[in-house]
Amino acid sequence: MNLREIATKCSKCGYCTTCPTYKIEGWETVSPRGKIQLTLKYLDGDIEIDQRVVKDIFKCSVCGLCQEVCPVELPLIDFWEELRRELVRKGMAPLSVHRKLREITFRNYNPYSGDQEKRGEWADFEIKPAKTLYFAGCTASFRLQNLAKSTASVLNKLGIDFTIAGKNEYCCGSPFLRTGQKDVVEKLFEKNFRYWQKAGIERIITSCPGCYRTLSLDYPKIAEEKGYEFNIEVVHTVSILDKMGVFEKSDITAKATYHDPCHLGRHMGMYEEPRNVIRKLGIDFVEMERNRERALCCGAGGGLRSQFPEISFEIGRQRVLEAMETGAEYLITCCPFCEYHLSKSAEKLGNKIKVVDLVEIAEKLISP
């Protein structure tokens, strides 16, 4: 990707000041427009980038809202990731916490310091070989194991023959792609891909949009760079629920609203599938003011939560308040990372709304 070519096309219109971080910080250097102009001056040799500017560049969840509103249709998601890789190559990044997570993952193959030998201990069923793999992801494996169990239960009820990799499942690398650390991802890719080849995996199902985006979009590119053929189908669980799920009507009488995960929505274009499932469940559903392409990020992605928690939780707080304004008692999402972060944000607001993953509701109501 040619950073200069993209940066010179910026019209400086200011539409991208809808950026969640800019709305909080208010400084032009954290707005997409400001960072693009700084990048251009840096590439032209007009300025030196210091650590303060580097930090401002990383005050971004790579949610993609700026790309969505850009009138000249700049590919800003790819731009931010390439810019971060450039900063890593020049030795100006990763930032301190991102570097720590890198070290943890090189050692443990996940950013949570989870015991790799116990990664599949959440599974309460017999694990058999199959051509379909359920890739639980780090958050469901180590933080939200009930989601992993619910997803496996759904797949079993639907009659899908699947397996899990257990200790042979490694972080997909999504957090490191978003923070410019591609070398970590290449190592994780090799570990995962070699196991999938050995196990004869033809399809991967994941409940994490970050994993879904990484495995379906980024892994094929890495495979091509390495001269491998990547012929594995990758699907998110909500697609399976939409296509195959037959449900009993929910007995939830309270209103519910839905949060679009950035990696599932703006990154992968999946907006209607979760809403179709919610309608099938018979839930009293109401939309937040900002939804689908214009949905507000939860604030956790792109390395923002780990390095800048105060910004991350302010964005999360705003999203929870927006959900509460609908009068909903349930905030549904399709992402373990969004569920985890929004739940913590809701705690800070007195737990006045319950955050759940759609799979957890569907698992109780799906007809076997």
C-alpha positions in Angstrom: 0.0 0.0 0.0 1.3 3.5 -1.0 0.6 5.7 2.1 1.5 8.9 0.2 -0.8 8.1 -2.7 -3.7 7.7 -0.3 -2.8 10.6 1.9 -2.6 13.1 -1.0 -6.2 12.2 -2.0 -7.6 13.4 1.4 -9.9 16.4 0.7 -9.6 17.6 4.3 -13.4 17.9 4.4 -13.7 17.0 8.1 -16.4 14.3 7.7 -14.0 12.0 9.6 -14.1 14.1 12.7 -17.0 11.8 13.6 -14.1 9.6 14.9 -15.0 8.4 18.5 -11.5 9.2 19.8 -11.6 12.7 18.3 -15.0 13.4 19.9 -13.4 12.7 23.3 -9.9 14.2 22.9 -10.8 17.1 20.6 -7.3 17.5 19.2 -6.8 17.6 15.5 -3.8 15.3 15.8 -6.1 12.5 16.9 -8.6 13.1 14.1 -8.3 11.0 11.0 -7.8 14.2 8.9 -5.1 15.4 11.2 -3.2 12.1 11.2 -3.4 11.9 7.5 -1.8 15.3 7.1 0.9 14.5 9.6 1.6 11.3 7.7 2.0 13.2 4.5 4.3 15.8 6.0 6.4 12.9 7.5 6.6 11.1 4.2 7.7 14.3 2.5 10.4 14.9 5.1 8.8 18.1 6.3 8.5 16.9 10.0 9.9 14.3 12.4 7.4 12.2 14.2 8.0 12.2 17.9 6.5 9.8 20.5 3.6 12.1 21.3 2.5 12.0 17.7 3.0 8.2 17.6 0.7 7.9 20.6 -1.9 10.0 18.9 -1.7 7.7 15.8 -2.4 4.7 18.1 -5.4 6.4 19.8 -7.7 4.7 17.4 -9.7 1.4 17.6 -9.4 1.0 13.8 -13.2 0.8 13.9 -13.6 2.0 10.3 -16.1 4.7 10.9 -13.8 7.3 9.2 -13.7 5.0 6.1 -17.5 4.7 6.1 -18.1 8.5 6.0 -15.2 9.4 3.7 -16.6 11.1 0.6 -13.5 10.2 -1.5 -13.7 6.6 -0.3 -10.2 6.3 1.0 -9.3 2.8 2.3 -8.6 4.1 5.8 -8.7 0.8 7.6 -5.9 -0.5 5.6 -4.2 2.9 5.8 -4.0 2.9 9.6 -2.7 -0.6 9.7 0.0 0.1 7.1 0.9 3.3 8.9 1.3 1.4 12.2 3.5 -1.2 10.4 5.6 1.6 9.1 6.1 2.9 12.6 7.0 -0.5 13.9 9.5 -0.9 11.0 11.1 2.4 11.9 11.4 1.4 15.6 8.9 4.0 16.9 6.4 1.3 17.9 4.9 -0.9 19.3 3.9 1.2 22.4 4.7 -0.1 25.8 1.5 -2.2 26.5 1.4 -3.5 22.9 5.0 -4.6 23.3 4.2 -6.4 26.6 1.3 -8.2 24.9 3.7 -9.1 22.1 6.1 -10.7 24.6 3.3 -12.6 26.4 2.0 -13.9 23.1 5.4 -15.0 21.9 5.6 -17.0 25.2 2.0 -18.2 25.6 0.5 -18.0 22.1 -2.2 -15.7 23.5 -2.3 -12.2 24.9 -4.1 -13.3 28.2 -1.2 -15.3 29.6 -3.5 -18.3 29.5 -2.0 -21.8 29.8 -1.9 -23.2 26.3 -2.3 -26.8 27.6 -5.6 -25.8 29.2 -7.0 -23.9 26.2 -9.6 -26.4 25.4 -10.6 -27.4 28.9 -13.9 -25.5 28.5 -15.1 -28.3 26.2 -17.5 -30.7 28.0 -18.0 -33.1 25.1 -16.0 -35.8 23.4 -13.6 -34.3 20.8 -13.4 -36.2 17.6 -11.7 -35.6 14.2 -13.8 -33.6 11.7 -13.3 -31.4 8.6 -15.0 -28.5 10.3 -13.2 -26.7 13.2 -14.7 -24.5 15.8 -12.0 -21.8 16.4 -13.1 -20.4 19.8 -10.5 -17.6 19.9 -8.6 -16.3 22.9 -11.4 -14.3 24.6 -13.9 -17.2 24.6 -11.2 -19.7 25.6 -9.8 -17.7 28.5 -12.3 -15.0 29.5 -15.8 -15.9 28.4 -15.9 -19.7 28.3 -19.7 -19.8 28.5 -19.7 -18.3 25.0 -17.5 -21.1 23.8 -19.7 -23.7 25.4 -22.9 -22.1 24.0 -21.5 -22.0 20.5 -20.4 -25.7 20.7 -23.9 -26.6 22.0 -25.5 -24.7 19.1 -23.4 -26.6 16.5 -24.2 -29.9 18.1 -27.9 -29.1 18.1 -27.7 -28.2 14.4 -26.1 -31.5 13.7 -22.8 -30.0 12.5 -19.9 -32.4 12.7 -17.1 -30.4 14.2 -13.9 -30.5 16.2 -11.8 -28.1 18.3 -8.1 -27.8 18.3 -7.7 -27.3 22.0 -4.0 -26.8 22.9 -3.3 -26.7 19.1 -5.4 -23.5 18.7 -3.3 -20.4 18.8 -4.2 -16.7 18.8 -5.2 -15.7 15.3 -3.1 -12.5 15.6 -5.8 -9.9 15.1 -4.6 -7.6 17.9 -1.1 -7.5 16.4 -2.2 -6.9 12.9 -4.2 -3.9 14.1 -1.1 -2.6 16.0 1.4 -3.1 13.2 3.1 -6.1 14.5 2.9 -8.4 11.5 5.9 -10.6 12.5 3.9 -12.0 15.4 1.0 -12.8 13.2 3.2 -14.7 10.7 4.4 -16.9 13.5 0.9 -17.5 14.7 -0.3 -18.1 11.2 2.4 -20.8 10.7 1.3 -22.6 14.0 -2.4 -22.5 13.1 -2.1 -23.3 9.4 0.2 -26.3 9.9 -2.2 -27.8 12.4 -5.2 -27.2 10.1 -3.4 -28.9 7.2 -2.4 -31.9 9.3 -5.9 -32.2 10.7 -7.5 -31.9 7.2 -9.6 -28.9 8.1 -11.8 -27.6 5.3 -14.1 -25.2 7.2 -13.5 -23.0 10.2 -16.4 -21.6 12.3 -15.6 -18.7 14.8 -17.7 -16.7 17.2 -15.2 -13.8 17.3 -15.5 -11.2 14.6 -11.8 -10.3 15.1 -10.9 -13.9 14.4 -13.4 -14.1 11.5 -11.9 -11.0 9.8 -8.3 -12.2 10.4 -8.8 -15.8 9.2 -11.0 -14.9 6.2 -9.2 -11.8 4.9 -5.7 -11.6 6.4 -4.7 -15.2 6.5 -5.2 -15.8 2.7 -2.9 -12.8 2.0 -0.2 -14.1 4.3 -0.6 -17.6 2.8 -0.1 -16.1 -0.7 3.0 -14.2 0.4 4.4 -17.5 1.7 3.5 -19.5 -1.4 0.8 -21.5 0.4 -2.7 -22.3 -0.9 -5.4 -21.3 1.5 -8.6 -23.2 0.6 -10.3 -23.1 4.0 -13.8 -21.7 4.2 -14.3 -19.3 7.2 -17.7 -18.5 8.6 -19.0 -16.6 11.6 -21.5 -18.4 13.9 -24.2 -15.8 13.2 -24.3 -16.8 9.5 -25.0 -20.4 10.5 -27.7 -19.3 12.9 -29.3 -17.2 10.2 -29.2 -19.9 7.6 -29.9 -23.0 9.7 -31.5 -21.9 13.0 -35.0 -22.8 13.8 -36.0 -21.3 17.2 -38.7 -21.4 19.8 -40.0 -17.9 20.6 -38.1 -16.1 23.4 -39.9 -15.6 26.7 -37.9 -12.4 27.1 -40.5 -9.7 27.4 -38.1 -6.9 27.9 -36.8 -4.8 25.1 -33.4 -5.5 23.5 -31.1 -3.6 21.3 -28.2 -4.7 19.2 -24.6 -3.5 19.0 -22.8 -3.9 15.6 -19.2 -5.1 16.2 -16.8 -3.2 14.0 -15.0 -6.3 12.7 -18.3 -8.0 11.8 -20.0 -4.9 10.4 -17.8 -2.3 8.8 -14.9 -4.7 8.3 -16.9 -7.6 6.9 -20.3 -6.1 5.9 -22.5 -8.3 8.1 -25.4 -6.3 9.4 -28.6 -8.1 8.6 -27.8 -11.7 9.7 -27.8 -10.9 13.4 -31.0 -8.9 13.1 -32.6 -11.7 11.2 -31.8 -14.1 14.1 -33.1 -11.6 16.6 -36.4 -11.4 14.7 -36.6 -15.2 14.5 -36.3 -15.3 18.3 -39.3 -13.0 18.7 -37.4 -10.5 20.8 -38.9 -7.1 21.2 -36.2 -5.3 19.3 -35.4 -1.6 19.1 -32.4 0.0 17.2 -30.0 2.5 18.7 -29.7 5.8 17.0 -26.4 4.9 15.5 -26.5 1.4 13.9 -25.2 -0.7 11.1 -22.6 1.3 9.0 -22.7 4.3 11.4 -22.7 2.3 14.7 -20.5 3.6 17.5 -17.5 1.3 18.3 -17.5 -0.3 21.7 -14.0 1.2 22.2 -12.0 -2.0 22.8 -10.4 -2.8 19.4 -7.2 -1.9 17.6 -5.1 -2.0 20.8 -7.0 1.0 22.2 -8.3 -0.8 25.4 -4.9 -2.1 26.3 -2.9 1.0 25.8 -5.5 3.8 26.4 -8.1 2.3 28.7 -9.5 5.7 29.8 -10.4 6.6 26.1 -11.7 3.0 25.5 -14.0 3.0 28.5 -15.3 6.5 27.7 -16.3 5.2 24.3 -17.8 2.1 25.9 -19.7 4.3 28.4 -21.2 6.3 25.5 -22.3 3.2 23.7 -24.0 1.7 26.8 -25.7 5.0 27.5 -27.0 5.1 23.9 -28.3 1.5 24.4 -30.0 2.6 27.6 -31.7 5.5 25.9 -33.7 3.1 23.8 -35.3 1.7 27.0 -33.8 -1.7 26.3 -32.9 -4.0 29.2 -30.7 -6.2 27.1 -27.8 -5.1 24.9 -27.1 -7.9 22.4 -23.9 -8.3 20.4 -22.1 -11.0 18.3 -18.5 -10.5 19.6 -16.9 -11.8 22.8 -14.6 -8.8 23.0 -17.5 -6.3 22.6 -19.5 -8.3 25.2 -16.6 -8.3 27.6 -15.8 -4.6 27.2 -19.4 -3.4 27.2 -20.2 -5.5 30.2 -17.4 -3.8 32.1 -18.6 -0.4 30.8 -22.1 -1.3 32.0 -20.7 -2.2 35.4 -19.4 1.4 35.7 -22.9 2.7 35.0 -24.5 0.5 37.7 -25.5 -2.6 35.6 -28.7 -1.0 34.4 -28.5 -3.0 31.1 -27.5 -6.6 30.6 -24.9 -7.3 27.9 -25.2 -10.8 26.2 -24.0 -12.5 23.1 -26.6 -13.5 20.6 -25.3 -17.1 20.6 -26.0 -17.4 24.3 -29.7 -16.5 23.7 -30.0 -18.7 20.6 -28.5 -21.7 22.3 -31.4 -21.9 24.8 -34.1 -21.5 22.2 -32.8 -23.4 19.2 -34.8 -26.4 18.2 -32.7 -29.6 18.1 
